[in-house]
């Protein structure tokens, strides 16, 4: 879901080892306008969930160099998380149901109390 992503502010940097009077052009890959700076870093706020390749071009009057700087992933906020179960005797499996109204890319770790652990990557969990 795109509606519930939290804004993520990222510091993006580029290293230039040689050259004078370098200008930097930043394309954040998220549809926002490109930004031009004279510093090799920039802060950008990503407001929609998704993964974005940030492209940077460093240039001066002599040369120009472009690169995909980094991959930035913004996930949806977890909302309305609930866990429900019915208690049972220790020898009888107890079902657990976990639901939420939105969220993405999360892990759920379940500790059973007897040293057994389970890890799930789904928005709905049923443990028998």
N, C-alpha and C positions, 0 to 999 in steps of 0.2 A: 504494500500500500504506500502510495506517495504522500498521503495526507498527514502522516503523523511523524515524519522524520524530524529529529531535533537538529537545529543548526549546528554545524561543526566548523570551527575556526581553525585553519591549518596554517602553519608557517612553512613556506616553500622556499628552498634555497638553491642557488646555482654557484658552483665554484669555477672561477676563471683564473687561470694561473699566469697568463700573459696578456698584454694589451692595455691600452690606455683609452680613456673616454668611452667606456663600454656602456651601451644601452641595452636594456632587457625588455623583451616583449613576452608577456605571459598570456597563454590561452588555457583556461581552466577546464575546458571540455564539458562545461555544464550549461552552455548557452548564454552565459553572461558575456558582456563586452570584454575584449582583450584589454590588458593593462600594460602601460609602458612605464618603466622605472629606470633610475640611474644606479640603483642599489641592487646587489645580487640576491635579494630576498624580497618576499612580499607575503602579506597575510591575506587570506581569502576565506570568506564564509560560504560553505556549501549548504544550501537550504533544502535540497531534495535528496531522497534516498537514491542510491545507485553507486556505480563505480565509474570514476572519471580518470582519464589519462591527461595529465597536465603537461602541455608542451611549452618549452621555453626556447626563445631565440636570443642569443647574445650577439651583438654586432657593434662595429665601429666603422670608420671610413675605409679601413683596409680589408676587413673580413667579416664573415657572418657564419654562425654555427647554431644549428637547431638540434634539440633532443627531446624525447619524451622523458620528462624529469621523474615522474612518480605516478603511481596508481593510488588514488584516494577513494576509499569506500565509505559511504555514509549509510547507516542502517536505520530502519524504522524503530521508533521508541516502543518498548514493551508496555502495553496498556491492558488493564482489567485482567491481570493474572490471577487465576484461582486454582487451588488444588483441593480435590475432594476425595475422600476415601471412606470406607466402612471398616471399622476395626473388627478383627477376627482373632480367633485363638492362634497361638504361635505356630501351630502345625498346619494352618489353613492359609493359603495365599490370600492377600488382601489387595483388591484392585485400587489403583490410583488413577484419577483422571485430572489432567492439567489442561486448562484452556486459557485463551486470551483473545482479545478483540483485534489486536494488531501487534506486529513485531516481526523481526527478521533476524536470521543468522545468529541463533543463540544455542547454547548447550544447557541441558538440564541434567544435574547430577543428583542421583537419589542414593542416600545411605540408608540401609535397612536396619541398622542396629546390631546385626550379627557379623559385621565385617564385610558384607557383600555390598558392592556399589554398582550402579548402572549409569550410563551416560546416553542421553537421547538428544537428537537434533531436530525435533519436530514440535509444531505448535500444539499438537494434541498428543498426550502420552497416556498409554494404558499399560500398566505393569501388573502382570498376573503371577 
